[in-house]
Protein backbone atom coordinates (compact mmCIF):
# COMPACT_ATOMS: atom_id res chain seq x y z
CA UNK A 1 0.00 0.00 0.00
CA UNK A 2 2.83 2.38 0.87
CA UNK A 3 4.44 1.92 -2.54
CA UNK A 4 1.04 2.29 -4.20
CA UNK A 5 0.88 5.78 -2.67
CA UNK A 6 4.44 7.05 -2.90
CA UNK A 7 5.51 5.71 -6.31
CA UNK A 8 2.75 7.57 -8.22
CA UNK A 9 3.41 10.66 -6.06
CA UNK A 10 7.14 10.64 -6.91
CA UNK A 11 6.37 9.99 -10.58
CA UNK A 12 4.04 12.99 -10.74
CA UNK A 13 6.68 15.19 -9.07
CA UNK A 14 9.37 14.05 -11.51
CA UNK A 15 7.26 15.03 -14.54
CA UNK A 16 6.63 18.48 -13.07
CA UNK A 17 3.13 18.17 -11.61
CA UNK A 18 2.58 20.72 -8.77
CA UNK A 19 2.88 19.18 -5.29
CA UNK A 20 -0.78 19.66 -4.31
CA UNK A 21 -2.04 18.07 -7.54
CA UNK A 22 0.50 15.23 -7.26
CA UNK A 23 -0.73 14.43 -3.74
CA UNK A 24 -4.36 14.51 -4.86
CA UNK A 25 -3.80 12.30 -7.93
CA UNK A 26 -1.77 9.72 -5.98
CA UNK A 27 -4.43 9.61 -3.24
CA UNK A 28 -7.33 9.26 -5.67
CA UNK A 29 -5.41 6.51 -7.49
CA UNK A 30 -5.13 4.54 -4.22
CA UNK A 31 -8.83 5.01 -3.45
CA UNK A 32 -9.77 3.84 -6.95
CA UNK A 33 -7.47 0.79 -6.87
CA UNK A 34 -9.00 -0.29 -3.54
CA UNK A 35 -12.62 0.21 -4.66
CA UNK A 36 -13.15 3.02 -2.19
CA UNK A 37 -15.80 5.70 -2.98
CA UNK A 38 -14.08 8.70 -4.56
CA UNK A 39 -16.44 11.03 -2.69
CA UNK A 40 -14.07 10.39 0.25
CA UNK A 41 -11.52 12.66 -1.45
CA UNK A 42 -13.89 15.63 -1.41
CA UNK A 43 -15.00 14.94 2.15
CA UNK A 44 -11.45 14.74 3.46
CA UNK A 45 -10.41 17.92 1.64
CA UNK A 46 -13.17 19.91 3.35
CA UNK A 47 -12.58 18.24 6.73
CA UNK A 48 -8.84 18.96 6.56
CA UNK A 49 -9.32 22.69 6.08
CA UNK A 50 -12.24 23.08 8.50
CA UNK A 51 -9.98 23.86 11.48
CA UNK A 52 -10.14 27.09 13.47
CA UNK A 53 -6.36 27.43 14.19
CA UNK A 54 -5.70 27.50 10.41
CA UNK A 55 -7.33 30.95 10.31
CA UNK A 56 -4.05 32.28 11.73
CA UNK A 57 -2.04 31.22 8.67
CA UNK A 58 -3.44 33.61 6.01
CA UNK A 59 -3.49 36.54 8.43
CA UNK A 60 0.12 36.08 9.57
CA UNK A 61 1.17 35.81 5.91
CA UNK A 62 -0.73 39.02 5.11
CA UNK A 63 0.70 40.87 8.15
CA UNK A 64 4.25 39.88 7.14
CA UNK A 65 3.71 40.98 3.54
CA UNK A 66 2.27 44.34 4.63
CA UNK A 67 5.22 45.08 6.92
CA UNK A 68 7.77 43.86 4.36
CA UNK A 69 6.30 46.14 1.70
CA UNK A 70 6.53 49.27 3.86
CA UNK A 71 9.34 51.01 5.74
CA UNK A 72 9.31 48.75 8.78
CA UNK A 73 12.18 46.58 7.50
CA UNK A 74 14.25 49.66 6.64
CA UNK A 75 13.73 51.10 10.15
CA UNK A 76 14.68 47.79 11.77
CA UNK A 77 17.87 47.55 9.70
CA UNK A 78 18.83 51.12 10.65
CA UNK A 79 18.32 50.33 14.33
CA UNK A 80 20.43 47.15 14.10
CA UNK A 81 23.12 49.13 12.26
CA UNK A 82 23.27 51.70 15.07
CA UNK A 83 23.93 48.86 17.55
CA UNK A 84 26.50 46.78 15.65
CA UNK A 85 27.62 48.75 12.60
CA UNK A 86 30.75 50.07 14.34
CA UNK A 87 32.32 46.59 14.51
CA UNK A 88 34.56 45.04 11.85
CA UNK A 89 32.17 43.37 9.46
CA UNK A 90 29.37 44.97 11.44
CA UNK A 91 26.96 44.95 8.50
CA UNK A 92 27.08 41.14 8.54
CA UNK A 93 25.94 41.18 12.16
CA UNK A 94 23.30 43.75 11.22
CA UNK A 95 21.99 41.37 8.54
CA UNK A 96 21.51 38.58 11.10
CA UNK A 97 19.93 40.79 13.76
CA UNK A 98 17.65 42.44 11.22
CA UNK A 99 16.61 38.95 10.12
CA UNK A 100 15.83 38.02 13.73
CA UNK A 101 13.86 41.24 14.27
CA UNK A 102 11.82 40.69 11.13
CA UNK A 103 11.40 36.99 11.92
CA UNK A 104 9.47 38.05 15.02
CA UNK A 105 7.07 39.90 12.72
CA UNK A 106 6.62 37.96 9.50
CA UNK A 107 6.58 34.19 10.20
CA UNK A 108 7.98 33.64 6.69
CA UNK A 109 11.51 32.82 5.53
CA UNK A 110 11.11 34.29 2.06
CA UNK A 111 9.55 37.52 3.40
CA UNK A 112 12.40 37.92 5.91
CA UNK A 113 15.04 37.38 3.20
CA UNK A 114 13.34 39.84 0.85
CA UNK A 115 12.79 42.55 3.48
CA UNK A 116 16.34 42.46 4.87
CA UNK A 117 18.04 41.87 1.52
CA UNK A 118 16.32 44.73 -0.29
CA UNK A 119 17.45 47.18 2.39
CA UNK A 120 20.98 45.88 3.08
CA UNK A 121 22.34 44.64 -0.26
CA UNK A 122 23.08 48.12 -1.74
CA UNK A 123 24.93 49.10 1.46
CA UNK A 124 26.92 45.85 1.53
CA UNK A 125 28.02 46.38 -2.07
CA UNK A 126 29.00 49.97 -1.32
CA UNK A 127 31.17 48.94 1.68
CA UNK A 128 33.04 46.26 -0.33
CA UNK A 129 31.61 43.12 1.24
CA UNK A 130 31.84 39.89 -0.76
CA UNK A 131 28.54 39.81 -2.70
CA UNK A 132 28.06 36.04 -2.74
CA UNK A 133 28.76 35.64 1.00
CA UNK A 134 26.54 38.61 1.83
CA UNK A 135 23.67 37.17 -0.21
CA UNK A 136 24.23 33.74 1.39
CA UNK A 137 24.20 35.24 4.90
CA UNK A 138 20.96 37.13 4.24
CA UNK A 139 19.36 33.93 2.84
CA UNK A 140 20.56 31.93 5.87
CA UNK A 141 19.21 34.62 8.23
CA UNK A 142 15.88 34.28 6.43
CA UNK A 143 15.55 30.72 7.74
CA UNK A 144 15.11 32.19 11.23
CA UNK A 145 11.84 33.68 9.92
CA UNK A 146 9.99 30.38 10.35
CA UNK A 147 11.59 29.45 13.69
CA UNK A 148 11.22 32.57 15.84
CA UNK A 149 7.49 33.03 16.46
CA UNK A 150 5.07 33.80 15.01
CA UNK A 151 5.73 30.97 12.57
CA UNK A 152 3.40 29.68 9.85
CA UNK A 153 5.00 26.16 9.75
CA UNK A 154 4.61 25.91 13.55
CA UNK A 155 0.90 26.62 13.24
CA UNK A 156 0.56 23.94 10.54
CA UNK A 157 2.44 21.42 12.69
CA UNK A 158 0.32 22.28 15.73
CA UNK A 159 -2.88 21.62 13.75
CA UNK A 160 -1.64 18.26 12.41
CA UNK A 161 -0.10 17.03 15.68
CA UNK A 162 -2.90 18.50 17.82
CA UNK A 163 -0.49 20.36 20.13
CA UNK A 164 -0.50 23.83 21.63
CA UNK A 165 0.53 26.65 19.29
CA UNK A 166 1.43 28.73 22.35
CA UNK A 167 3.88 26.07 23.59
CA UNK A 168 5.51 25.80 20.17
CA UNK A 169 5.84 29.59 19.99
CA UNK A 170 7.26 29.78 23.52
CA UNK A 171 9.95 27.18 22.74
CA UNK A 172 10.73 28.61 19.30
CA UNK A 173 12.84 31.44 20.71
CA UNK A 174 15.72 29.21 21.86
CA UNK A 175 16.54 27.60 18.47
CA UNK A 176 15.97 30.96 16.73
CA UNK A 177 18.45 32.73 18.99
CA UNK A 178 20.97 29.87 18.62
CA UNK A 179 20.66 30.07 14.83
CA UNK A 180 21.37 33.79 14.96
CA UNK A 181 24.35 33.30 17.31
CA UNK A 182 25.99 30.66 15.09
CA UNK A 183 25.46 32.78 11.95
CA UNK A 184 27.02 35.79 13.69
CA UNK A 185 30.07 33.76 14.78
CA UNK A 186 30.61 32.54 11.20
CA UNK A 187 30.05 36.07 9.80
CA UNK A 188 32.55 37.64 12.24
CA UNK A 189 35.14 34.96 11.39
CA UNK A 190 34.75 35.71 7.68
CA UNK A 191 34.91 39.47 8.34
CA UNK A 192 38.28 39.12 10.08
CA UNK A 193 39.69 36.89 7.35
CA UNK A 194 38.57 39.27 4.58
CA UNK A 195 39.37 42.43 6.53
CA UNK A 196 35.92 43.95 6.11
CA UNK A 197 35.63 47.66 7.05
CA UNK A 198 34.21 49.05 10.27
CA UNK A 199 31.17 51.32 10.15
CA UNK A 200 30.36 54.62 11.83
CA UNK A 201 31.42 55.00 15.46
CA UNK A 202 29.14 53.90 18.27
CA UNK A 203 26.84 56.75 19.38
CA UNK A 204 24.01 56.59 21.92
CA UNK A 205 22.28 59.50 20.19
CA UNK A 206 22.19 57.50 16.95
CA UNK A 207 20.83 54.44 18.76
CA UNK A 208 18.06 56.53 20.34
CA UNK A 209 17.19 58.17 17.00
CA UNK A 210 16.95 54.85 15.10
CA UNK A 211 15.14 53.20 18.02
CA UNK A 212 12.43 55.87 17.86
CA UNK A 213 12.10 55.23 14.13
CA UNK A 214 11.90 51.45 14.60
CA UNK A 215 9.68 51.43 17.68
CA UNK A 216 6.49 50.64 15.74
CA UNK A 217 8.11 47.60 14.12
CA UNK A 218 9.64 46.47 17.42
CA UNK A 219 6.24 46.70 19.10
CA UNK A 220 4.72 44.22 16.64
CA UNK A 221 6.07 41.01 18.25
CA UNK A 222 5.45 42.50 21.72
CA UNK A 223 1.77 42.99 20.88
CA UNK A 224 1.35 39.65 19.06
CA UNK A 225 3.30 37.37 21.40
CA UNK A 226 2.48 39.33 24.54
CA UNK A 227 -1.22 39.00 23.77
CA UNK A 228 -0.92 35.25 23.12
CA UNK A 229 1.18 34.38 26.18
CA UNK A 230 -0.83 36.62 28.50
CA UNK A 231 -4.07 34.97 27.35
CA UNK A 232 -5.67 38.12 25.95
CA UNK A 233 -6.18 36.46 22.56
CA UNK A 234 -5.59 33.16 20.76
CA UNK A 235 -2.98 32.77 17.99
CA UNK A 236 -5.77 33.06 15.39
CA UNK A 237 -7.00 36.29 16.97
CA UNK A 238 -3.40 37.51 17.28
CA UNK A 239 -2.95 37.09 13.52
CA UNK A 240 -5.94 39.35 12.85
CA UNK A 241 -4.61 41.89 15.36
CA UNK A 242 -1.26 41.77 13.53
CA UNK A 243 -2.93 42.60 10.20
CA UNK A 244 -4.84 45.54 11.69
CA UNK A 245 -1.69 46.81 13.39
CA UNK A 246 0.32 46.50 10.15
CA UNK A 247 -2.36 48.47 8.28
CA UNK A 248 -2.37 51.24 10.90
CA UNK A 249 1.44 51.50 10.90
CA UNK A 250 1.74 51.46 7.08
CA UNK A 251 -1.20 53.76 6.25
CA UNK A 252 -1.27 56.24 9.12
CA UNK A 253 2.08 56.26 10.96
CA UNK A 254 4.81 55.71 8.34
CA UNK A 255 2.40 56.57 5.50
CA UNK A 256 4.50 54.51 3.08
CA UNK A 257 1.59 52.64 1.44
CA UNK A 258 -1.55 53.64 -0.42
CA UNK A 259 -4.83 51.73 -0.60
CA UNK A 260 -3.75 50.58 -4.06
CA UNK A 261 -0.55 49.13 -2.56
CA UNK A 262 -2.59 47.40 0.16
CA UNK A 263 -4.84 45.75 -2.42
CA UNK A 264 -1.78 44.52 -4.34
CA UNK A 265 -0.31 43.02 -1.16
CA UNK A 266 -3.65 41.38 -0.28
CA UNK A 267 -3.84 39.86 -3.77
CA UNK A 268 -0.28 38.49 -3.53
CA UNK A 269 -0.90 37.08 -0.03
CA UNK A 270 -4.13 35.45 -1.19
CA UNK A 271 -2.26 33.69 -4.00
CA UNK A 272 0.37 32.43 -1.55
CA UNK A 273 -2.27 31.24 0.89
CA UNK A 274 -4.36 29.52 -1.77
CA UNK A 275 -1.39 27.30 -2.64
CA UNK A 276 -0.81 26.40 1.03
CA UNK A 277 -4.50 25.67 1.65
CA UNK A 278 -4.72 23.48 -1.46
CA UNK A 279 -1.73 21.47 -0.19
CA UNK A 280 -3.37 21.15 3.23
CA UNK A 281 -6.65 20.02 1.65
CA UNK A 282 -5.13 17.39 -0.65
CA UNK A 283 -2.76 16.18 2.08
CA UNK A 284 -5.82 15.48 4.23
CA UNK A 285 -6.80 12.73 1.77
CA UNK A 286 -3.31 11.27 1.99
CA UNK A 287 -3.32 11.46 5.81
CA UNK A 288 -6.65 9.62 5.96
CA UNK A 289 -5.36 6.86 3.67
CA UNK A 290 -2.17 6.48 5.74
CA UNK A 291 -4.15 6.29 8.99
CA UNK A 292 -6.85 3.97 7.57
CA UNK A 293 -4.28 1.38 6.50
CA UNK A 294 -2.06 1.89 9.57
CA UNK A 295 0.98 2.75 7.46
CA UNK A 296 2.64 5.15 9.94
CA UNK A 297 2.46 2.51 12.69
CA UNK A 298 4.04 -0.06 10.35
CA UNK A 299 6.79 2.41 9.39
CA UNK A 300 7.41 3.04 13.11
CA UNK A 301 7.64 -0.70 13.80
CA UNK A 302 10.03 -1.14 10.87
CA UNK A 303 12.31 1.71 11.94
CA UNK A 304 12.42 0.43 15.54
CA UNK A 305 13.89 -2.86 14.29
CA UNK A 306 16.94 -0.95 13.00
CA UNK A 307 18.13 0.10 16.45
CA UNK A 308 17.04 0.16 20.07
CA UNK A 309 18.80 3.49 20.65
CA UNK A 310 16.32 6.35 20.31
CA UNK A 311 19.10 8.87 19.63
CA UNK A 312 20.31 6.92 16.61
CA UNK A 313 16.74 6.59 15.32
CA UNK A 314 16.13 10.32 15.82
CA UNK A 315 19.34 11.09 13.93
CA UNK A 316 17.98 8.99 11.04
CA UNK A 317 14.62 10.80 11.20
CA UNK A 318 16.39 14.18 11.22
CA UNK A 319 18.43 13.13 8.18
CA UNK A 320 15.20 12.22 6.34
CA UNK A 321 13.73 15.63 7.25
CA UNK A 322 16.83 17.42 5.92
CA UNK A 323 16.82 15.44 2.66
CA UNK A 324 13.08 16.04 2.21
CA UNK A 325 13.64 19.78 2.70
CA UNK A 326 16.13 19.72 -0.17
CA UNK A 327 13.48 18.56 -2.63
CA UNK A 328 10.17 19.83 -1.23
CA UNK A 329 8.74 23.17 -0.13
CA UNK A 330 8.49 23.56 3.67
CA UNK A 331 4.69 23.47 4.09
CA UNK A 332 4.30 20.47 1.76
CA UNK A 333 7.03 18.46 3.46
CA UNK A 334 5.72 19.26 6.93
CA UNK A 335 2.15 18.26 6.09
CA UNK A 336 3.27 14.97 4.52
CA UNK A 337 5.96 13.92 7.03
CA UNK A 338 4.29 14.82 10.33
CA UNK A 339 1.53 12.14 10.32
CA UNK A 340 4.07 9.56 9.11
CA UNK A 341 6.53 10.18 11.96
CA UNK A 342 4.17 10.83 14.90
CA UNK A 343 3.59 7.13 15.80
CA UNK A 344 7.36 6.60 15.80
CA UNK A 345 7.89 9.67 17.99
CA UNK A 346 5.25 8.33 20.39
CA UNK A 347 7.04 4.96 20.62
CA UNK A 348 10.37 6.69 21.32
CA UNK A 349 8.85 8.88 24.03
CA UNK A 350 9.87 12.12 22.32
CA UNK A 351 7.83 15.18 23.28
CA UNK A 352 5.64 16.37 20.37
CA UNK A 353 6.68 19.99 20.94
CA UNK A 354 10.35 19.01 20.84
CA UNK A 355 9.83 17.07 17.61
CA UNK A 356 7.91 19.99 16.13
CA UNK A 357 10.92 22.25 16.68
CA UNK A 358 13.20 19.67 15.04
CA UNK A 359 10.80 19.34 12.11
CA UNK A 360 10.39 23.09 11.54
CA UNK A 361 14.08 23.90 11.80
CA UNK A 362 15.15 20.90 9.68
CA UNK A 363 12.79 21.96 6.90
CA UNK A 364 13.85 25.62 7.34
CA UNK A 365 17.40 24.57 6.40
CA UNK A 366 15.85 23.24 3.17
CA UNK A 367 15.11 26.88 2.27
CA UNK A 368 18.85 27.33 1.54
CA UNK A 369 19.60 23.93 -0.03
CA UNK A 370 18.98 23.68 -3.82
CA UNK A 371 17.06 22.73 -5.88
CA UNK A 372 14.03 23.87 -3.84
CA UNK A 373 15.70 26.74 -1.96
CA UNK A 374 13.26 29.63 -1.87
CA UNK A 375 15.54 31.91 0.19
CA UNK A 376 18.39 31.47 -2.30
CA UNK A 377 16.11 32.36 -5.21
CA UNK A 378 14.95 35.49 -3.38
CA UNK A 379 18.56 36.46 -2.59
CA UNK A 380 19.55 35.78 -6.21
CA UNK A 381 16.76 38.03 -7.50
CA UNK A 382 17.75 40.86 -5.15
CA UNK A 383 21.51 40.70 -5.83
CA UNK A 384 21.52 39.59 -9.46
CA UNK A 385 24.00 36.81 -8.63
CA UNK A 386 23.59 33.28 -9.96
CA UNK A 387 22.24 30.53 -7.72
CA UNK A 388 25.52 28.63 -8.22
CA UNK A 389 27.62 31.43 -6.69
CA UNK A 390 25.32 31.88 -3.70
CA UNK A 391 25.09 28.09 -3.17
CA UNK A 392 28.87 27.81 -2.85
CA UNK A 393 28.93 30.67 -0.33
CA UNK A 394 26.03 29.26 1.72
CA UNK A 395 27.90 26.08 2.76
CA UNK A 396 29.53 27.38 6.01
CA UNK A 397 26.24 28.97 7.12
CA UNK A 398 24.32 25.79 6.31
CA UNK A 399 26.79 23.69 8.35
CA UNK A 400 26.37 26.12 11.24
CA UNK A 401 22.59 25.73 11.13
CA UNK A 402 22.89 21.93 11.00
CA UNK A 403 25.07 22.13 14.13
CA UNK A 404 22.27 24.07 15.86
CA UNK A 405 19.76 21.43 14.72
CA UNK A 406 21.87 18.71 16.35
CA UNK A 407 22.00 20.73 19.58
CA UNK A 408 18.20 21.02 19.51
CA UNK A 409 17.96 17.27 18.86
CA UNK A 410 20.30 16.06 21.61
CA UNK A 411 19.99 18.78 24.29
CA UNK A 412 16.22 19.09 24.93
CA UNK A 413 16.80 20.46 28.44
CA UNK A 414 17.50 23.91 26.92
CA UNK A 415 13.76 24.26 26.26
CA UNK A 416 11.47 25.45 29.06
CA UNK A 417 8.96 22.89 30.34
CA UNK A 418 9.40 20.13 27.74
CA UNK A 419 10.64 17.24 29.90
N, C-alpha and C positions, 0 to 999 in steps of 0.2 A: 504493500500500500504506500509506503514511504517513497519508493522509487516511482510509483505511478503518479505521485504528486510532484516530486522535485525534478524529475527528468523533463517533463513537458515545460515546467517553469523555467528551467535553465535553457532549454531549447528556444523558448520564446524570447528570453533575454538576449541570447546570442544573435538572433536575427533582427534585433533592434526594436522589439515590441516594448512600449512603456511598461514600467514595473507594475502599476496598478492593473493594467489590462492583462499582463502576463499572469499575475496572481489569479485574477478572475477566470481566465481561460483554463488554467491548470485545475482550478477548483471545480469548475463546471464539468470538465472532462472526467474527473474522478467521480462526481455525482452520477454522470451519465453511464459510466462503465459499471457502476455498482447498482444500477436501476433505482437510484434515489430520485424523488421528485425534484425537478429543477426549480420549482417555486421556493425551495429551501434557500437558494442563492439570494433571491430578492429579500426574503424574510431576514436572513442573517445580515445582509447589508444595512437594512434599516435598524435592526437591533444593535448592531455594532456602533452606530453613530448616535443612537438615542441615549446619550450619557451626559448628565449635567456638567461634570468637570471639564468635558471637552469644549465647553463654551469659552473657557479661558484661552484656548489656543489661538483662535482668530483674532481675539482682542489684544493679546500680547504681541502677536505679529504686527498688527496695525499700529500699536503704540510704538514699537521699535522702529517701524518704517517712518512714522511721523517725526520722531526725534532725530533719526538719521538724516532725513531730508533737510531739516532746519539747521540752526546755528548751535544746537546743543553740543554736538560732537566737537565743533571748533572751540567752544568755550572750555570744554573738558580738557582738550589737548593743551590749550594755553595755560590752564591751571597746573596740569602735570609738568609742563615745561618750566614753570616758575619754581617748582619744587626740586626738579632733578636736572634741569638743562645746564647747570653750571659744571656738572661732572664731565670727565672725559668720556665721550660716547654717550652723553646724557640723553640725546634724542632717542637712542635705542631704548633706554629705560622709560622715557616718556611714552614711546609706542606701546610698551607692555602695560604701563599703568593706565594709559588712556583706554586700552583694550579692556582692562579690568573694570574701569569706571563704566564704560559703555555696556559691558556684559551685564552689569547690575541694572541695566535699563531695558535692553533689547530682547534678551532670550534667544538670540539668533547669531550663529557664527558668521554667516555671510554678511549680515547687517553690520556687525562689529568690525569686520575686516574692511568693508566699504567705507564706513563712517570715519574710522581712524586713518585708513590709507589715503583717502581723498584729501584730508587735511594735512597729513604729515609728509607724504611723498615729495611734494615740491620743495619743502624745507630740507629734507634729507639729501636730495640731489644738490641743492644749493651749498650745503655744508661739506660736500665731498664724501658722503658715506657710500659704501659699496651698494649699488642699486639692487643686485640680486639678493644679497643678504638682508637688506632693509625690507624688501618685498616679502622675503621668506619669514622674517621676524613678525611683520604685521599679520601675515596669514596665520602663523602659529599662535599669535596673541588672540586672533579671532576665534580659535577653538575654545577659549575660556568663556565665550559668549553663551555656550549651551551648558556650562557647568556651574558658574556662579548664578544663583537665582535672580530673577525669575527665568526659568528654562522651559522651553516648549517640549524638548524630548523628555524631560523629567515628568511633565504633566502626562504625556502619552504613556510613559512607563507606569505611572501611578494608576492610570485608568485600567491598563491591562493586568497589572499585578494586584490590583485592589489594595493599594497601600496609601498612606497619608501623603498628600502633596506637601503639606507643611513640614513633615519630617524630612522628606527629600530635600526641600529647599534649605532647611536648617543645616543639614549635613553637607550641602553643596559648597559651602564657603571654604571648607578646609582643602579639598582638592583644587578648587579654583585658585586659592592663594598659593598653594604649593606649585601649581603650574606657572603662575606668574613669577615666583621666586626662582625657579629653575631657568626660565627663559631669561630673566635678568642676569643671572650668573653667567650664562653662555654669552649673552650680549656684551657684558662688561669685559669678559675674556677676549672676545673678538675685537672690541674697541681698543684694548691695550696692545694687542698684536698689530693692528692696522694703524695705530696712532691717530685715532679719530680726534677731531678738535673738541675743545671745551666750549660751552655756550656762554651766555651773559652771566655776570657774577650774581651770586645769591643775594636777593634783596627782599626784606620782609614787606616793604611797600608794594613790590610787584606781586608777591604772593597774595596780599590782601586784595589788590585790585583785580587779579584774575579770579580769586575766590568769589568775589562779589558778582563777577560776570557769569561764573559757572554754578552759582548757588541753586538756580532753578533746576539744572540737570542733576546736581548732587542730591537734591531733595526727592527726586523721583524714586530711587530705591528705598529711601527712608519711609516715604508714604506707602509704597506698595508692600514692602516686607514688614514694616512696622505695623501696618493695618492687619496683615495676615497673622503674624505671630502674637499680636495683642488680642486677637479674636474679634476685632471690629468688623472684618469682612472676610469672606472665603476667598480662595485663589481666583475663582471665576468672577466674583464681584471686584476683586483687586484689579483684574485685567481691564474691566470696564472703567474703573476709576483711573487707571493708567492712561487709557485713551482720552478720556475727558481732560485729564491734566496735561497731556501732550498737546491737545488742541488749544487749551488756554495759553500755554507757554508759547506755542508757535504763532498763534494768531494775535494775541493781545499783549504779550510781554516782550518777546524778541521781535515780533512782527516781521518774521522772515518768510512767511507763507501766505498765499492768497487762497480763497475758496477754491479756485481752479486747481491750485497745487494740491489741496487737500483731496479733491475728487480724484486726481491722478494717483495719489498715494493709496487711496481706498481701493481703486480699481486694481492696482498692482498687488496689494495685499490680498484682495479677494481671489485673484488668480493663483497666488501662492497657496492660499488656504484650500482652494478647491482641489488642488493636486493632493495635498495632505489628507483631506477628508475622503477622497476617492480611494486612496491607499488604505486608510483605516477601514472603509466600508468593505472593500474586496478582501482585505486580510481577515475580516470577521468570518467570511465563508471558510477560508483556509483554517482558521483557529478552530472552528466548529468541527471540521473534518478531522483535524489532528486529535481533538479531544474525544470525538465519537469513536474513533478506532484505537484510542489509547496509545498513540504513537509517541508522545513525549515521555510517558512512563517507560515504554520499551527502550527508548533512546537512553534514558537515565539508567535503566538496568544494565544496558550494554556498556555504557561508559564506566559504571562502577566495577565491572569485571576487569577493567584495565589496570586499576590500582586501588588499594585500600586507603591511600594517603589523600586526604581531601585537598591538600595544598597542591599536589601534583595535578589532580583532576581540575582544580580551579585554574591552574596555569594553562592547561589544555583548552579550557573553556575561553579564557581570556585571549589565547592565540586565535581561536576561531572567530571571536568578536572582532579582533584587529584585522584579520584577513577579510571578513565580511565587509568591514568598513572601507576596505580598499576598492571593492567592486560595487557597493550599493550605497545609495543615499541614506543618511542617518535615520530619518523617520521610517523608511521602508524596512531597513535592517532591524531596527528596534521592535517594530510591530511583528515581524516574522520570527525573530529569535526568542523574544521574551517568553511566549507560551511554550516553546520547545524546551527551554532550559529550566523553567520554574520547578518542575517535578524533581529534577536532578539537584537543584539548589536546596529543596526541601529535604531530600535524603541526606545531603551533606551537612545540614544544620546551619547553613549560611543565612544570615539575616537578609530579608528581601530588600531593605533599604540599602544595605551595604552592596548587594549585588546590583541594585539599580545605579549606584554611583559608578561601579566598575563598568557596567554596560554603557552608560551615557558617555563617560570619558573615553572608553575604548573606541566607540563609534565616532567621537569628536576628533580623535586622531586621524580617522579616515578622511576628514575634511582637508587634510594636507598630504594625503598619499594618493597619487594618480593610480588609475585613470579617473575615478570619480572623486575629485578633490575640489569641491566648490570654492573653498577659500583661496586656493591657488589660482583658479580661473578669475576670481574677483581681483586678486592682487595683480595678475597678468594684465587684465583690462585697464587697471588704474595706472600701472607703470609703463605699459607697452612692451614689457620684456616677454620672452617666450617662456612657455611652461617648463621647457627643458632646463633653462638657466635657473629658474626659481626652485625647481625640484632638486637640483644639485645642492643649492644653498640651504634647503630646508632640512637636510639630513641631521645636522647636530641638534637642531631644535626638536625634531621628531624623536630623536633618541632621548633627549631630556624629558619629553612628555611621557615616553614609554617608561622611563625610570620612575616618574611620579605615579604612573598607573600601577607599577609593581609595589610601590610603597602603600598605595590605597588597598591593594589586594592582600598584602601580608601583614599590615599593621593596622587592623581595624580599631584598635583602642584609641586612635587619634580622633575618632568621631564621637561626639557627645551622645550618650544614651543608646548606643547600638547593642552592646553586649553587657 
